[in-house]
Structure formats: structure tokens, C-alpha cells
Amino acid sequence: MRYLLCCLLLVPVAASAEIYRWTDAQGQVHFSETPREGAKPVTVRPQVVERDQLTREREARTAKFYDARRQEQAAAAGRAAEARVQQEKKCSQLRDQQGQLSNGGPVYRLDERGERQYYTDEQIETFRRKLAESVASDCY
């Protein structure tokens, strides 16, 4: 708190600094923030730069370009995040299927009439191998 108070008290002092001008014995002109013998205070005004119409148009085009680029980057980041979520969901499903296969027991699918069609041991092993390959290639 004290530090902040000191900074706030010193800001007006720094903003009101004066510049002094003097000429030495060789005729060289010098400027300084500290007064010297024979130095005169100099008023320094900020330079106002007036931009022409072409410059303002170029700045507007540049700002428009950067705004469009930022929007593209935000959209790409959103798509990438959505893709990551979908990939994680897919990997979770694959790992769940692996867990179900490793529990043993009969494996089946439902046909169009809603009846169970049981897989053979060869079909289960093929399915297990394909799941392992999918997890290895798609999941990290």
C-alpha cells in the first residue's frame, strides 16, 4: 500500500519535468533536465501528426485484416477443441469396448429383429485385434 502511495505521489513530479537549454564555450548547444548556470527552460510540446486520407485508409484495411485473422484463429481453435473432444469420446468408447471384451463372456449384436447374434471366437479375436489397432493408432 505504501509503495502504491509513493508511486502515485511521484507521478506528477515525473510528468512536470523541465528541460533546460544552454550553450557552452565552444558554441555547442546542450539540453538537460538539471538546471545549470546560464541555462534557460525550454517548453516542449508534443508533436501532433496529421495523417492523410491514404494513411487512414491503409490503417483501416490493416485493422480489418488483423480482426479477420483473429476471428479465423478463434474459429480454428474452436474447431480444434471440438475435434479433441470428439477424439477423446471415441477413444473412451474404444477402451470401454476393450474392457468389455477382456471381461469374457458371450459377445453379441442385435439383428434387425432385435434378436441376439453371438460372435464366434474367431470373430471376437478379430474384433479385439481391430480395437487394439484403433486404440494404438487413434488414441494417445
TORLO-185176 format. One line per 2 residues: number of its first residue (from 1); their letters; for each residue x, y, z of C-alpha. Coordinates in nm, 3 decimals. Example, Ala and Ser with C-alpha at 12.3 -4.5 7.8 and 13.67 -1.06 7.14 Angstrom:
<nodes>
1> as> 1.230/-0.450/0.780 | 1.367/-0.106/0.714
</nodes>
This chain:
<nodes>
1> mr> 0.000/0.000/0.000 | 0.283/0.238/0.085
3> yl> 0.456/0.154/-0.241 | 0.143/0.241/-0.439
5> lc> 0.101/0.568/-0.248 | 0.464/0.666/-0.317
7> cl> 0.422/0.589/-0.687 | 0.109/0.799/-0.706
9> ll> 0.281/1.091/-0.536 | 0.581/1.076/-0.772
11> vp> 0.381/1.063/-1.097 | 0.305/1.438/-1.106
13> va> 0.674/1.515/-1.034 | 0.787/1.299/-1.327
15> as> 0.524/1.448/-1.556 | 0.626/1.804/-1.475
17> ae> 0.997/1.762/-1.551 | 1.153/2.061/-1.725
19> iy> 1.414/2.073/-1.998 | 1.693/2.331/-1.989
21> rw> 1.900/2.462/-2.279 | 2.242/2.620/-2.264
23> td> 2.538/2.689/-2.490 | 2.892/2.601/-2.384
25> aq> 3.213/2.798/-2.454 | 3.260/2.629/-2.794
27> gq> 2.912/2.730/-2.907 | 2.769/2.378/-2.873
29> vh> 2.402/2.371/-2.766 | 2.310/2.128/-2.486
31> fs> 1.984/2.013/-2.331 | 1.942/1.872/-1.982
33> et> 1.685/1.805/-1.712 | 1.903/1.972/-1.448
35> pr> 1.946/2.350/-1.448 | 2.295/2.497/-1.496
37> eg> 2.435/2.844/-1.490 | 2.302/3.032/-1.791
39> ak> 2.051/2.759/-1.878 | 1.702/2.862/-1.985
41> pv> 1.391/2.646/-1.951 | 1.252/2.512/-2.277
43> tv> 0.885/2.436/-2.335 | 0.842/2.104/-2.511
45> rp> 0.513/2.042/-2.683 | 0.411/1.701/-2.813
47> qv> 0.422/1.671/-3.187 | 0.082/1.630/-3.348
49> ve> 0.098/1.413/-3.654 | -0.181/1.467/-3.902
51> rd> -0.235/1.162/-4.118 | -0.358/1.193/-4.473
53> ql> -0.658/1.007/-4.616 | -0.449/0.730/-4.775
55> tr> -0.276/0.657/-4.445 | -0.607/0.641/-4.259
57> er> -0.748/0.404/-4.524 | -0.439/0.183/-4.505
59> ea> -0.466/0.171/-4.127 | -0.835/0.079/-4.153
61> rt> -0.756/-0.202/-4.401 | -0.480/-0.329/-4.176
63> ak> -0.707/-0.328/-3.872 | -0.978/-0.507/-4.071
65> fy> -0.725/-0.769/-4.187 | -0.600/-0.833/-3.832
67> da> -0.955/-0.854/-3.698 | -1.044/-1.109/-3.965
69> rr> -0.727/-1.305/-3.887 | -0.807/-1.310/-3.515
71> qe> -1.158/-1.436/-3.594 | -1.015/-1.710/-3.818
73> qa> -0.775/-1.815/-3.545 | -1.052/-1.822/-3.284
75> aa> -1.272/-2.033/-3.517 | -0.982/-2.270/-3.588
77> ag> -0.913/-2.304/-3.216 | -1.281/-2.382/-3.157
79> ra> -1.280/-2.647/-3.431 | -0.961/-2.800/-3.290
81> ae> -1.109/-2.812/-2.940 | -1.424/-2.977/-3.075
83> ar> -1.213/-3.231/-3.266 | -1.018/-3.310/-2.947
85> vq> -1.343/-3.366/-2.756 | -1.474/-3.596/-3.030
87> qe> -1.143/-3.785/-3.039 | -1.144/-3.831/-2.661
89> kk> -1.504/-3.953/-2.675 | -1.415/-4.204/-2.949
91> cs> -1.112/-4.327/-2.753 | -1.321/-4.365/-2.441
93> ql> -1.572/-4.578/-2.633 | -1.294/-4.793/-2.781
95> rd> -1.139/-4.850/-2.438 | -1.480/-4.937/-2.294
97> qq> -1.527/-5.195/-2.567 | -1.182/-5.337/-2.493
99> gq> -1.275/-5.364/-2.126 | -1.597/-5.545/-2.209
101> ls> -1.411/-5.793/-2.431 | -1.148/-5.860/-2.164
103> ng> -1.421/-5.946/-1.910 | -1.503/-6.255/-2.114
105> gp> -1.849/-6.394/-2.158 | -2.057/-6.408/-2.472
107> vy> -2.035/-6.123/-2.721 | -2.331/-6.048/-2.942
109> rl> -2.501/-5.789/-3.157 | -2.868/-5.730/-3.216
111> de> -3.003/-5.800/-3.562 | -3.285/-5.611/-3.734
113> rg> -3.547/-5.819/-3.550 | -3.387/-5.744/-3.214
115> er> -3.252/-6.096/-3.169 | -2.904/-6.163/-3.040
117> qy> -2.645/-6.281/-3.291 | -2.347/-6.424/-3.099
119> yt> -1.992/-6.383/-3.230 | -1.763/-6.681/-3.276
121> de> -1.425/-6.696/-3.101 | -1.253/-6.603/-3.429
123> qi> -1.481/-6.301/-3.474 | -1.416/-6.193/-3.114
125> et> -1.039/-6.223/-3.162 | -1.056/-6.025/-3.490
127> fr> -1.268/-5.762/-3.319 | -1.024/-5.747/-3.023
129> rk> -0.727/-5.707/-3.261 | -0.901/-5.428/-3.457
131> la> -0.988/-5.250/-3.133 | -0.624/-5.270/-3.017
133> es> -0.505/-5.131/-3.351 | -0.760/-4.849/-3.338
135> va> -0.661/-4.755/-2.983 | -0.291/-4.767/-3.070
137> sd> -0.330/-4.550/-3.381 | -0.604/-4.307/-3.276
139> cy> -0.559/-4.267/-2.901 | -0.259/-4.120/-2.730
</nodes>
